[in-house]
């Protein structure tokens, strides 16, 4: 699966993609942040169309401590930049 993160929050993100999955599908994936790549396991909580386009709403479920800290730092920086 490949896609572009359109929205993010502390516990998940929306990825614009044509990839098709069922709600509840478990995904192991890599998120490329400006500071580097992190790994996560997530659960598709939404699949479909939004004003931002077609994609998946993914709840971040499992991340190692370092990757979770990188995600949190990225999220806080995104909030401050908004």
C-alpha positions in Angstrom: 0.0 0.0 0.0 1.2 3.5 -0.7 -0.5 6.8 0.0 -0.2 10.2 1.4 -1.1 11.2 4.9 -3.7 14.0 4.7 -4.7 14.4 8.3 -3.1 13.2 11.5 -3.9 13.2 15.2 -2.2 11.8 18.3 -3.6 8.3 17.7 -4.0 7.9 14.0 -4.0 9.3 10.5 -6.0 9.5 7.3 -4.1 8.2 4.3 -5.3 9.1 0.8 -4.9 5.9 -1.2 -6.7 3.7 -3.7 -5.8 0.7 -1.6 -8.9 -1.3 -0.6 -9.3 -2.8 2.8 -12.1 -3.8 5.1 -12.8 -1.9 8.4 -10.9 -3.7 11.1 -8.1 -4.8 8.7 -4.7 -4.8 10.5 -1.9 -3.1 8.6 1.8 -3.2 9.3 3.3 -0.1 7.6 6.0 2.5 7.5 5.4 6.2 8.0 8.0 8.5 6.4 8.3 11.6 8.6 10.5 14.6 7.9 12.9 13.3 10.6 12.9 9.7 9.3 10.8 6.6 8.9 8.9 4.9 11.7 7.1 1.6 11.8 3.6 0.9 13.1 0.7 -1.5 13.2 -2.6 0.0 12.7 -6.3 -0.9 12.3 -8.4 0.5 9.5 -11.3 2.3 11.2 -12.7 4.0 8.1 -12.5 3.1 4.5 -14.1 5.3 1.9 -14.5 8.8 0.4 -14.1 12.1 2.2 -13.7 15.7 1.0 -10.0 15.0 1.1 -10.4 12.0 -1.3 -10.6 8.2 -1.0 -8.6 6.5 1.6 -8.2 4.9 5.0 -8.6 6.2 8.5 -6.1 4.2 10.5 -5.8 4.0 14.3 -2.2 3.6 15.4 -2.2 0.5 17.5 1.4 -0.9 18.1 4.6 1.2 17.9 7.8 0.8 19.7 8.6 3.5 22.3 11.1 5.4 20.1 8.7 5.4 17.1 5.8 6.5 19.3 7.9 9.4 20.6 8.8 10.4 17.0 5.1 10.3 16.0 4.1 12.4 19.0 6.8 15.0 18.2 5.7 15.1 14.6 2.1 15.6 15.7 2.9 18.4 18.1 5.0 20.2 15.5 2.1 19.8 13.0 -0.3 21.4 15.5 2.0 24.3 16.2 2.5 24.9 12.5 -1.3 25.0 11.8 
